[in-house]
Amino acid sequence: MSTKLAFSLASILILVVLAATSAYGEVAPATLWQPPEGTSPAKTAPPAATPPPHKHRTPAKRDAAGANKSTEALEAEVFGNEPTPTVRRPTDDDRDETYGGIPTRATGNLPAVIAPHMVAFALGTELISRSFQFNSGSSLQGDAGAPRAGIAAAIETFPFLSLDNRQLGRIGFGASFETEVGNAGIGQPDNGTLIYPFTETRWGFDVRFAIPIAERFLLLPRFGYGHLGYDLERRNQPAPSLCATTSSQVCLPDVQLSHLTLGLDARLALVPSVGLSLALEYLPGFGLGGGAGQLGSESDASVQGMAATLTAGWQVLDWLALHASLPLTHYSYSFSRRPLAYTSASETYYGLVIGATVFAR
């Protein structure tokens, strides 16, 4: 009886608990670990704040805001972290490619066909005629020979061209050399011709100064020294006054003359690769040779000379140009001794030169 009674009481207790649970809802589970006294339970993180709604700005407001921003800020918005773009300025090399010129601090951006160079060397062949006559009242032999073949060489250098000093960079030096060979003859009573060879030479050197006037125009004043020689290869040549036109001997007088050179070159580039040059020279002479058979052997003389050369150049490579020249050189001699069979004389050289010029910048 006691076992049945205990089972009955346990059943009644279970039913009471189930009834209470149904009446008051679910029972929260008990905390397995109680925090120590004096502490509060851990607080949970507050929920993230909701971002405010984005307000759309009208174009007018955006313009007003952009106007207040700096250039750097605007560039940062547009380009982000990209580097700020820069503007490339044209360099001397760019201008050189455009105009075909030589960029230097001293002479500007002149086209290479007319510009001064560190070194420029010209070499060509020439056909030169010589005219020599005593004054019209004399009956002495003269020379009006046909064109004679020869060579012409010239060098120009501006060694200080690359320096920062503008005035020093414009100082240059030049030298030239020309020579021709030929034969001088005179008819003989037996219908033959007596012939003697001769050599003509002209050389000189100078100091020059480059003055750029415009992008395609250059002036070059020059000052220097020159020498003229005419040598008839005959021994025991007589004095000039004995060289009558009726003589059966060739006795043209030799000439050995020194002179100063006061010159001015004007160079113009028609296009970057084609240029023209006009060289004018005043040649006051001195030291006329007075040896046996020479022009000054019988009297002192005053000598004045003039020269002009027109040259056309065409640049075909960065370092090469072709050129053609028409040179003309004239000397006037006035003799002081009286009486003589002559009182004056004139000598002229003229012809054509064709060649090439190589240069280094």
C-alpha positions in Angstrom: 0.0 0.0 0.0 2.8 2.4 0.7 4.4 1.9 -2.8 1.1 2.6 -4.5 0.6 5.7 -2.4 4.0 7.1 -3.2 3.5 6.5 -6.9 0.1 8.2 -6.7 1.6 11.2 -5.0 4.4 11.5 -7.6 1.9 11.4 -10.4 -0.2 14.1 -8.8 3.0 16.3 -8.4 4.0 16.0 -12.1 0.5 16.9 -13.2 0.6 20.0 -11.0 3.9 21.2 -12.5 2.7 20.7 -16.0 -0.5 22.6 -15.3 1.5 25.5 -13.8 3.8 25.6 -16.9 0.8 25.7 -19.2 -0.7 28.5 -17.1 2.3 30.8 -16.9 4.1 30.2 -20.3 7.6 28.9 -20.9 10.0 29.1 -18.0 13.4 30.8 -18.8 16.3 28.5 -18.4 18.3 29.1 -15.3 21.8 30.6 -15.5 24.4 28.0 -15.3 27.1 30.5 -14.0 26.3 33.4 -11.7 28.7 36.4 -11.9 30.5 37.4 -8.7 28.9 39.9 -6.4 29.5 43.5 -7.2 29.8 43.1 -10.9 27.2 43.7 -13.6 26.6 41.4 -16.5 28.5 42.2 -19.8 26.8 44.8 -21.9 26.1 43.9 -25.6 27.3 46.3 -28.4 24.6 48.8 -29.5 23.2 48.2 -32.9 25.0 50.1 -35.8 23.5 53.5 -36.5 21.6 53.7 -39.7 23.3 56.2 -42.1 21.3 59.3 -42.9 19.6 59.3 -46.3 21.8 60.9 -49.1 20.5 64.2 -50.1 20.7 64.9 -53.9 22.3 68.2 -54.7 21.1 70.3 -57.6 23.6 71.4 -60.3 23.6 74.9 -58.9 24.6 73.6 -55.5 27.3 71.3 -57.0 28.8 74.3 -59.0 28.9 76.4 -55.9 30.6 73.7 -53.9 33.1 73.1 -56.7 33.9 76.7 -56.9 35.0 76.7 -53.3 37.4 73.8 -53.8 41.0 74.2 -54.6 42.5 73.0 -57.9 44.4 70.3 -56.0 41.2 69.0 -54.5 39.4 68.9 -57.8 42.3 67.1 -59.4 42.3 64.6 -56.6 38.6 63.9 -57.2 39.1 63.4 -60.9 42.4 61.6 -61.0 42.5 60.0 -57.6 46.1 59.0 -56.7 47.4 59.5 -60.2 50.3 62.0 -60.6 49.5 65.5 -61.7 49.9 65.8 -65.5 52.6 68.3 -66.6 52.9 70.4 -69.7 55.9 69.6 -71.9 57.6 72.6 -73.3 59.4 72.4 -76.7 63.1 72.0 -76.3 66.0 73.2 -78.6 66.1 69.7 -80.1 62.4 70.0 -81.0 63.0 73.3 -82.7 66.0 71.8 -84.4 63.9 69.1 -86.0 61.3 71.6 -87.0 63.6 74.1 -88.6 66.6 71.9 -89.4 68.8 74.1 -87.4 71.7 74.1 -85.0 70.6 74.9 -81.4 73.3 76.7 -79.5 73.4 79.4 -76.8 75.7 81.6 -79.0 74.1 81.5 -82.4 70.5 80.6 -81.8 68.6 78.1 -83.9 70.0 78.7 -87.4 69.5 76.1 -90.1 72.5 73.9 -90.4 73.2 74.9 -94.1 74.2 78.4 -92.9 75.0 78.0 -89.2 78.4 78.1 -87.6 79.7 74.6 -86.7 82.4 73.3 -84.4 84.2 72.2 -87.6 83.2 72.6 -91.2 85.5 71.5 -94.0 84.8 72.2 -97.7 86.6 70.7 -100.7 85.9 71.2 -104.4 87.1 71.4 -107.9 87.3 74.6 -109.8 87.8 76.2 -113.2 89.5 79.6 -112.9 90.4 82.1 -115.5 93.1 84.8 -115.0 93.2 88.1 -116.7 96.4 90.3 -116.3 97.0 93.5 -118.2 99.3 96.5 -117.9 97.8 99.9 -118.5 96.3 100.5 -122.0 99.2 102.8 -123.1 101.8 100.0 -122.8 102.6 97.3 -125.3 103.6 94.6 -122.9 102.5 91.0 -122.7 99.4 90.2 -120.8 97.5 87.1 -119.8 94.0 86.3 -120.9 94.2 82.5 -120.5 91.4 79.9 -120.8 89.9 78.4 -117.6 92.4 76.4 -115.7 91.5 73.4 -113.5 92.4 73.4 -109.8 91.2 72.6 -106.3 89.7 74.7 -103.6 89.7 73.9 -99.9 88.4 75.8 -96.9 87.9 75.2 -93.2 85.8 77.0 -90.6 85.7 76.3 -86.9 83.9 77.8 -83.9 85.7 76.0 -81.1 83.8 77.8 -78.2 80.4 77.3 -79.7 79.1 75.0 -76.9 80.2 77.2 -74.0 77.8 79.2 -71.9 79.6 82.4 -72.8 77.5 83.8 -75.7 80.1 86.3 -76.9 83.0 83.9 -76.8 81.0 81.2 -78.5 80.5 83.4 -81.5 84.2 83.7 -82.2 85.5 81.5 -85.1 88.4 81.0 -87.4 88.7 80.3 -91.0 91.3 79.4 -93.6 91.2 78.8 -97.4 93.5 77.5 -100.1 93.1 77.5 -103.9 95.5 76.5 -106.6 95.4 76.0 -110.4 98.0 74.8 -112.9 98.2 75.7 -116.6 100.4 76.6 -119.5 101.3 80.0 -121.0 102.5 80.1 -124.6 103.4 82.4 -127.4 103.6 81.9 -131.1 107.0 81.5 -132.9 108.1 82.5 -136.3 108.2 78.8 -137.4 104.4 78.6 -136.6 105.2 76.7 -133.4 104.3 77.7 -129.9 106.7 78.2 -127.0 105.0 77.0 -123.8 105.9 77.3 -120.1 103.9 75.9 -117.3 102.8 78.0 -114.4 101.1 77.7 -111.0 98.5 80.0 -109.4 97.9 80.0 -105.6 95.7 82.0 -103.3 95.5 81.3 -99.6 94.5 83.1 -96.4 93.2 82.8 -92.8 91.1 85.1 -90.6 89.2 85.6 -87.4 85.4 85.8 -87.7 82.5 86.7 -85.5 79.0 85.3 -85.9 76.0 87.7 -85.6 72.6 86.0 -85.9 70.1 88.5 -87.3 67.0 86.3 -87.6 66.2 82.6 -87.6 67.5 82.2 -91.2 69.9 85.1 -91.6 73.5 85.4 -90.3 76.3 88.0 -90.7 80.0 87.1 -90.4 82.5 90.0 -90.3 86.0 88.8 -90.8 89.6 90.1 -90.4 92.7 88.3 -91.6 95.7 87.9 -93.9 96.0 86.6 -97.4 98.6 85.8 -100.1 98.5 85.7 -103.9 101.1 83.9 -106.1 101.6 83.5 -109.8 104.7 81.6 -110.8 105.8 81.2 -114.4 108.3 78.3 -114.3 111.0 79.9 -116.4 114.7 80.6 -115.4 116.3 84.0 -116.0 113.0 85.7 -116.5 113.5 89.3 -117.8 112.1 92.5 -116.1 108.5 93.3 -116.9 109.3 96.4 -119.1 111.2 94.0 -121.5 108.2 91.8 -122.1 106.9 93.4 -125.3 104.0 91.8 -127.2 106.4 91.5 -130.1 108.8 89.3 -128.2 109.0 85.6 -129.1 109.6 84.8 -125.4 107.0 84.2 -122.7 107.9 86.7 -120.0 104.8 87.3 -118.0 105.9 88.7 -114.7 105.6 86.6 -111.5 103.5 88.0 -108.7 104.0 87.5 -105.0 101.6 89.7 -103.0 100.5 89.8 -99.4 97.3 91.6 -98.3 94.9 92.1 -95.4 91.4 90.8 -95.5 88.4 92.9 -94.3 85.4 90.8 -95.1 81.7 90.4 -94.5 79.7 87.3 -95.2 75.9 87.4 -95.4 74.2 84.0 -95.2 70.5 83.4 -95.9 68.5 80.1 -95.7 65.8 80.1 -98.3 64.4 76.9 -96.8 66.0 74.9 -93.9 68.1 72.8 -96.4 69.0 75.4 -99.0 71.1 78.5 -98.3 72.8 81.4 -100.1 75.9 83.2 -99.1 77.5 86.4 -100.4 81.0 87.1 -99.2 82.5 90.6 -99.8 86.1 91.5 -99.1 88.4 94.5 -99.2 92.0 93.5 -99.8 94.6 96.2 -99.2 97.9 94.9 -100.5 101.4 95.2 -99.2 104.8 93.5 -99.7 104.6 93.1 -103.5 107.5 90.9 -104.5 110.5 92.6 -106.1 112.7 89.7 -107.1 114.0 89.0 -110.6 111.2 88.8 -113.1 108.6 89.8 -110.5 106.0 92.5 -110.9 107.6 94.8 -108.3 111.1 94.4 -109.5 111.3 97.8 -111.2 109.2 99.9 -108.9 107.3 100.0 -105.6 103.6 99.8 -106.0 100.4 100.5 -104.1 97.9 97.6 -104.3 94.1 97.6 -103.7 92.0 94.5 -104.1 88.3 93.6 -104.0 86.7 90.2 -103.9 83.1 88.8 -104.0 81.9 85.2 -103.9 78.3 84.0 -104.4 77.6 80.5 -103.0 74.6 78.3 -103.0 74.5 75.4 -100.6 72.2 72.3 -100.4 72.2 70.2 -97.2 71.6 66.5 -98.2 72.6 64.8 -94.9 72.9 65.8 -91.2 76.7 66.2 -91.8 77.0 66.9 -95.5 76.1 69.7 -97.9 76.8 70.4 -101.6 77.8 73.8 -102.8 78.5 75.8 -105.9 80.4 79.1 -105.9 81.1 82.0 -108.3 84.3 83.7 -107.1 85.6 87.0 -108.4 88.9 88.6 -107.2 90.4 91.8 -108.6 93.7 93.6 -107.8 94.8 97.1 -109.0 98.5 98.0 -109.1 99.8 101.6 -109.3 103.6 102.0 -109.8 105.4 105.1 -108.4 108.6 105.1 -110.4 108.9 107.3 -113.5 109.6 106.9 -116.3 108.5 103.3 -116.9 106.9 101.6 -119.8 103.9 101.1 -117.6 102.2 103.0 -114.8 99.6 100.6 -113.6 98.4 97.0 -114.0 95.3 94.9 -113.1 94.8 91.3 -112.3 91.5 89.4 -112.1 90.5 85.8 -111.2 87.0 84.5 -111.8 85.4 81.1 -112.4 83.3 78.3 -110.9 83.8 76.1 -107.9 81.8 72.9 -107.2 82.3 70.8 -104.1 81.0 69.5 -100.8 81.1 70.5 -97.2 81.2 68.1 -94.2 80.6 69.5 -90.7 80.3 68.5 -87.1 77.9 70.2 -84.7 
